[in-house]
Amino acid sequence: MTRIQRRLATTHAWFIVCLALLLPFAAFAQQGGLEIDIVGGNAQALPIAVVPMPYLGAGAAPDTDVARVVREDLARSGQFRGLPEQDMVDRPTRGGEVDYATWRTLKQDFLVVGRVVDAGGGAFRVEYELFDVAKQERLLGVAMTGRANAMRDVGHQIADAIYEKILGVRGAFWTRIAYVTSTGTGANINYALMVADADGYNPQVVVRSTEPLMSPDWSPDGRKLAYVSFEHNNNSAIYIQDLGTGARERVASFRGINSSPAFSPDGSRLALTLSRSGSPEIYVMDLGSKALTQLTTQIGIDTEPTWSADGRSIYFTSDRGGRPQVYQVPASGGSATRATFQGNYNASPTVSFDDKKIAVAQGSGNVYRIALLDRSLGTPRWSTLSPGSLDESPSFAPNASMVLYAGREGSRGVLYAVSADGRVRQRLVLADGNVREPAWGPYRER
């Protein structure tokens, strides 16, 4: 029986697996790089042509195709439909070369042109422009500089700027994700906490362990990760690790369960699940003093806390009503109220930056998919985001345009990023292994 199958068996098995108390992942092969495969599409997406940006300088060109990075970023958001490169009958590199009639014939709403030049000292400058084809108007004209190994970052930032200029919402392409992998078999399983770019490129190891690693959560400044490890006396413990220095601190190793850490929006507190008083309950820790405040005192299982965007309340999963549902409790203490009612299984909540949307793992029979509760129009509305049958661990992008989640493809673990309307999915999968427990990081400093 796999880890997910055990989770689905009963409510008690759900709790055990959710807190990672018993089982390692199934067998895994040697870790490889992340693949990208966009599955599905959005017929209503805005047509945009991102023309190749040639290198016009002397010497060797950078390895990164910046225009392709921009094109793929915009496509996977679900909001844009990129014109295939082979369909571009004209390839201008600056505004003065643009023939608007050509792009109107190709039915493009927006056009991006640019070029890469040598900036000296081993750096490159990308000069790009964004045009509204119908209005024949330039919307952006920007130059960005970076070294050869940072050209993907430049491409992501260009895509962010285009996304924001057209849609009025900050882009989230220049962000990072965290996830857990496992390699080996039997008694030789090794775990790794990983960090990668939001599109899956540039994976880096944060922690390696022969014991399970679980539940990564980003600090709001993106400089630290909280996570659960079983390396301390073979019991769960919560650590916070500085990604820059590698320094880490064990902040919770109480008797029993220490699980599900979640940073507050201001980074000063940590919500967590502890069973120090008996049943698993939701606590808040002040990270300065390490003082604990117990928020729930209900018989049953309270776990998987996540903060509201304003930091005033905490959503969590509880089976106090018989089956797992999402509840909300004031972060300062008080009575909890139920937040989800559709279906008999809603767990692992993640909340959008404006508190208007909640994504959950929603169960019906033996099928578990990612579902979205949208409260932005006043009347709560549910929609299904994932087509899989064993999906879990949703995590919103910082602009709520996409949701990262874990699923299975055959015998291996897979990550998907799905647009918030469910129309476009991007698959991120270890080439030779499995990946679980995703967490989408915050915006990076510009």
N, C-alpha and C positions, 0 to 999 in steps of 0.2 A: 504494500500500500504506500502511495506517495505521500509527501508532506501535505499537499493540498487535499488529497482524498481523506486523510485523517481529520483535517480541519472541517470537512463538510459532514462528517459522520454524525456528530451530535453537538449539542450546545457546549458540553463540557470539553469535547475534543477541540471545538473552535477556540475555546479559551486557552487551552493548553498550547495549541500551535501558535495562536496569536501572540502569546508571551514567549514563544520560543524556548519552552522549558524541556522539551523531550527530544525532538528529532532533528538530525541534520538534514540537509537537502539530499535528494536522490543522487545517484552516481553522476559524476561530471567528468568531462574530458579536459584536455589541456586548454588553458585559457588562451584566447586569441583576441584579435581586434574586433571592434563593433562594426556590424554591417548596417546599412541603411536601405530600406525598401519602402517606398511610399505606396500604400495600397488604398484604392478608392480615390474619389475625387469629388469636387463640388462644381456642378454645372453653372451655378450662380456666382462663382468667384470672378473677381475683376481681372480682365485680360491685361497682362503686362509683358512687355518685351525687355529683357535684360540682355543687351547686346554684348558680345565678347569684348573684353577690355585688353587690347594687345599691349605688350611691353615695348615701349618706344625708346628705352635708354640704351646705353652701351654696356657691354659685359653680359654676364649670365642673367637670365630672367628668373624671378622667383618661381618655385615649384607650384605654388597654389594658384589655381584658376579662380580669381576673386569673383568674376561675374557668375561663375557656376555656383559658388557658395551662396551668393545673394539670391540667385534664381531658385535654388533648392530650399533655402530658408523660407522665402515667400510662398512657395508652393505647399510646403508642409504645414503652413499656418491654416490652410483651408480657405483663406480670404482672397488668394490670388491664383490665377491660372497663367503660368508662364508660357510664352511662345517657344516652341522647340527651336533649338539653334539652327537646325537644318532648314527651317522655314523662313529664316531671316534673309530676305533677298537684298537687303542693304545693311551695311555695318558701319555706321558713323561712329566716331570717337569723341566728337564734341558738338555742341549745339549748332554751330554754323553749318554743319554738314547734314543736318536732319531735314529730310523731305517728308513733311507731315502727310502728304497725300498717300505715300507708300504705306505708312503705318495705319492710316484710316482704312485703306484697302485690305490690310491684314486684320482689321477689326480689333485693334489694340487701343485700350483706354489710356495706358501709360507707357512711357518709354524711358529706359535708363541707358545712358551711354557713358563711356569713360575710357581712360587709358592709364597705364602704369608707367612711371618714369623713375629714373635713378635719383634718389635724394641724397646720395653721398654717404660715406661712412658705413656702408653695408646696409643702408636703409632704402626703402622704396616709398614713393608717394603715389597714391591712387587718387586721381582727379575724376570725379563723376558728376553727372547732372541727371535730374529727374524732370520729365516733361509730361504735361497733360496734353494728349494728342488732340482732342476735340477743340480745346481752347487755344492750342498752339502757344502754351505758356510754360515757362520754366518754373518749376516748383522748388527745386534744390540745385545748388551748385557748390560743392564742398570738395576739399582736398584733405586726405587722411594719410598719415605717415606711419610706417611700422617696419620692423626688421623682417627678414625673410621668414623666420619661424613664427611670426605673428600675423601673417597675411590672412589666415583664417579668421582671426579676431577682427581684423579690419573689415573683412567681408560681412561678418555677423553685425558689426556696428553700422555698416552701410544699410543692411537689410532692416535693422531696427529703425534707422532714421527714415527710410522710405515708408515703412509700416506706419510710423507715427504721423508722418506728413499727410498721408492719404486717409488714414482711418481715425486720426485724432487720439490714438491710444499708444502708449509707449510699447515698443517692441520688446520681445523677450528672447531673442535669438542669441545674444551675447550673454548667456547665463550658463550655469553648470548644473549637473545632476550628480547625485550620489546613489550608489547601489551596492549590493553584496553579491559576491560570487563565491563559488566553491569548486574545488578541483580535487581529483583523486577518487578513490573508492574505499569502501570498508573502513578499516581503522586508519587509513592514510588520507583522510579528507582534510583539506586545508581551505580556510576561509580567507576572504579578502574584502575589505571595505574600499570601494573605488570611488574616484571622482572623475568626471569627464565633461567635455563640452555638451551643451544641450542637444546637439545633433549626434552625440555618441563618439565624436572624434577625441583624440588626445587623452585616452584613459590613463589615470595615474593611481598607484596603490597608496592608500593612506595607512592602512593597518593590515597586517597578516596575522593569522592565528590558527592554531590547531583546534580551537574551540569555536562554537558558533558565534557569529556576529549578527546583530539584528538592529532594526528600527533606527536607521540614521535620520538625523534631523539637523537642518542648517540653522546657525545663528543668523539673526536678521542682517548682519553686516557681511555675511558670507565668509567669515574668517575662521569659523569653528564648526565642528560637527559633534553633536551628542549622539551616542549610540550605546547599544547593550552588548556586553561581552560576557562569556562564561569562564574566562580564564582565572578569575579570583575564587579560589577554593571550590571550583566546579559549580559555582552558583552564579546566578545572574547579577551583574553589577552595571551601573551606568557610568560612562566616561564622557568627558568633554575633551576634544583634541583640537589644538591649534594647528591649522593647515599650513601656516607659514613657518613656524618653528619646529613643529612635530611634538611639542610638549603636550602632555595630557594630564588630566586630573580625574581621579575616581571620586564622584560626588555622591553616589548612593550604592551601598553594599550592605543593606540591612538584611536581617534574617528573613528568608522567604523570597518573594518576588520583588525584583527591581526592574521595571520595564517601561517602555513607551515614552521616552523623553520627548518634550516639545518646548522649544524656546518661546518665550513671550515676545510680542512684537517689538518691545524695546530692548530685549536681550537681557534684562535684569533678573528674570525668573525662569524657572523650569517647571512645567507640568510633568507629572510622572505617575506611574502606577506602582503602589507598594502594598504588600500584604502584611506589614508589620503589626497591624491590629487584628489580624485574622483574615477576613475576606479581602480580595483585591479592591483597593479604593483609589480614588483620585486625590493626589496631593499637589501642592505648589511649593517649590523650594525657592527661597531668596538666595540667589547665587553669591551675594556678598557675605551674608551671615550664615548661610546654609540652614536657616530656620525653616521648618516645615509647617504648612497649614493644611489640615485635612479637610477636603471639600465634601466628600460623600461618606455616608455611614450606613449604606444600604446592604442588607443581606443579599448576596449574589456576586456577580462579576462586573466590576466597573473598570474599564481599560481604554486604551487608545485615545488619550486626550489630545485635543488640538484647539488652539486659541482662536477666538473671534478676531477680526482685523483690528478692532479698537482695543483689544486686550482686556475688556471688561468681563468677558465670560469665556467659558471653556465648553466645547462640545466633546462628548465621549460616547463610547459604546457600552451598553449595559444590557444584561439579560434579566433585569429585575421584573420585567413583565412576562417572563417565560421564554422569550426568544430575543436575540440581539436586536436592539434598536438604538438610534442616536438620541441622546439627551443633551440638555444644555443647563449649565449651572453657573451662577455668578462667580467670578474669580476671587472675590472677597469672601465668599461663603454664602450659603442660603439654600433654598429648596431647588431641586432640579426639575426641569420640565421636559416632556418628551418633544422631540423635534421632527421625527419621521413616523409616518403612519401607514404609508402604502407598502404592502408586502409584509411578510413575516420574518424577514432577515435583512437588516441594514447595518453595516459595520464599517469600520475604518474611515471615518469622515475626514474630508479635507475641505477647507473653506476658502472661497475666493477673497481677493483683496478688498472687495467692497461689502463683504458679508451677505451678498445677495444670492450666492449659489453654494450649494453643498454637493460634493460628489462622494459617493459611497460604493462599497461592494454590496450589491443587492442580490439576495438569493430567492429562488423560487424552485422548489423541488430539489433536484440535484444540479441545477444550473445557477451559476454565480457570475454576474456581469457587472460592469461599472455603470452606474446610473447617476443622473444629475437632477437635483432638486433646484429649480429656478424660482426664486421668490421676487425677482426684479419687477414683475408686472402686478404685484399685489396678491393675486391668487396663485398659490404654489402650483408649479407644473413640473411633472416628471418626464424625463426622456432617457432612453437607453443609449449609452455611448459605445459599448463594446459588443461584439458578436460572439465572443468566446463563451465557454461553459465553465471555466475555472479561473476567473479573473479576480484580482485583489489589489490592495495597496494603492489606491489612487492618490495622486499628488498634483495640485494645480500649479501651472506656470504662474510667475508673479503677476502677470497681467490677465490671468484667467482665460487666455485664448485657447489653451490646450490643457489636457490632463494626461499625466504620465501614469502608467499602471503596469502591473505584472500579470502575465498570463502564461499559458503553456502552448507549445507547438510540438506535437508528438511527445517525445520524452524529455524535452529540454525547456528550461525556463526562458521566457522572452519578455522584453520590455516593449511596450507600445506607447506612443504619444498620439493622442487623438484630439482633433479640434473640438472645441466646446459644443459645436453643433453636430458632432458625430459624423461629419461627411468625409473627413480625411484622416487616415491613420498612417503613422510612420512606425515601422518596425525597427527596433534596435535589439540585436541579438548577438550574443557571443558566438563567434564562428565555430568554436569547438566545445562549447560548454553551456552552462546555465547562469542566469542572473536573476536576482530577486530584490525585494525590499527597496523600491525606488523612492527618491525624494528629490523634488525639483528645488534648486537653490534660488536665492533672492537675486534682485538686480545687482550687477557689478558696478563699481564706481567708474564713472566715465573719465 
